[in-house]
Amino acid sequence: TLFLVGPQLGRPAGGNLVVRGGGSDGEPDALGEVNSFEPMLIQQIDQPEDLVVLTQICIVDASDFDPGEQARVSRSLRTEGGTRIGDLKAEPIALEGSEGILCQTLLDVLPAASLQTGEYVFEAEAAGGTLKKPVRGQVRFTVGS
């Protein structure tokens, strides 16, 4: 069964994020890199800023799934009222892993310039290949008060 994890809204964290604590043996903390993702617990920002959206497409048993050339993941941003702001390039489904759960991770940046005060919906959809019906996920967020 193919499923989506997310989309999850976050911010670019850079080196401000401790990925792994060093522990009691004196090892230093492992800090995030330039492209680190910091999830947002509250889906509201006071003013426009660059946001990062993490979406994962996963499957538990890949034996009955063939992505073929037509299986794609599409993502779009629209206002709460349904006005489409933009679509991101549809990506072919390319799951990775060796056993058990196979996944594909997509990290998208929503530039501050595309976000005015208001309510938004970011949607992701996996469709095509041997999927009988599309698999969808969305995250809602607010810019401004």
N, C-alpha and C positions, 0 to 999 in steps of 0.2 A: 504494500500500500504506500503510495506516494503522499507526502504531507508537507506543509509549509511550517516553518518555525518563524514566527514573526509575521510581518515586518516589526522590527524593534527600533525605536527612535533613540538616537544618542547624539553625542557631541564628539568632535575630534579631541582626544585626550592628550596626545603627545606624551611627553615624559612626566606628566602630572599624575599618572596612574600607576600604582604598585600592582604589578601583575602577579607576583608571588613574593611573599615575605621570606626573608632569609632564614628564619628559624633560630633555634637556641644554639646552634653550632657556630655562630659567628659569621655565616655567609651573608653577603650584602643582599638587600632587596633587589628583585628584578623589576626594573622600571619599564613602562610602556615605551614603544617607539613612536616615531612621528605619525604613523598611521593608526595608532591605537584608538579603540572605540570605547567610549564611556556611556553606558546605558543611562537614559533619563528615567527617573522614577515617577516624575510628574510630567505629563504630556503638555506642558505649557511653558512658553518662554515670554519674557516681558517685551523684548524687542527683537527684530529680525537678526538672526545669526546663522552661520553655516551649520546645517544639521547633517547627521550621518544616519542612514537607514540600513540596518542589517537584516537581510532575509536569507534564510536557509531552506533549500529544497532537499528533502531526505526521503529515503525509502528503506523499509525494513527488509523486505524480500524482493530482490531485483529480478528474480527468475521469470516473473510474468510481466516485466516492463521492458519495452524496447523504445527508447526515445526516438529512434529514426531521425530523419532530417527535419521533421516538422515539429518536434517537441520543443517548446520555447517557454521562457519565463518572461512575462512582460510586467512592467511597473509603470504606474502613472500617479500624478499628483493632481488633485482637483479640490475645489472649494467644497465646503460642507453642503452648499446648495447644488452641487453637481457640475459646475463650470470647470471644464478641463483646463488646467494650467500648462501641463506638458506631459509627454510620454518619454520614457527612457528607452533606449534601443533594446528590443527583445533579444534575449540571450538564449542560445541553444542549451538544453538541459544536458549537463555533463557531470554526472555524479562521480565522486571519488571515494576511495576507501577499499579495504581488502576483504573484510568480513563483517557480517552483521549489518549495521546501518551504514548506508552510503549517502553522502551529502554533497551539495554544492553550495558555496557561500557567495553571496553578492553583497557588496558594500557600495551604496550609492550616496553621493553628496548632493544635498539640496542647498544651493547657494542662497545666502541672505537676500540677495537682490531679487530673487523670485518670490519672496515671502513678504506680504504686506500684513497689516493688522487684520486678523480674521481667523476663521476656523477652517481646517484643512483635513483631507483624507489622503493618505498614501496607500495605494493598493498594489498588490502583487498577485499574479495569476500564472499558474503552470497549466499548459494545455498542449494537446497534440500527441503525436506518437501513439502508443497503445492505451493512453488514458481514455477511459470511457466518458468522463466528464471533467471539466476544468476544476482545479484546486485553487481556492482563493484565500487571501489573508489581507488584513488592512490594519492601519493604525491611524487614530484620529488625534489631532493636536491643535493647539490654539497659539496664535502669536498676538501679543498685546493683552490688555485686560478685558 
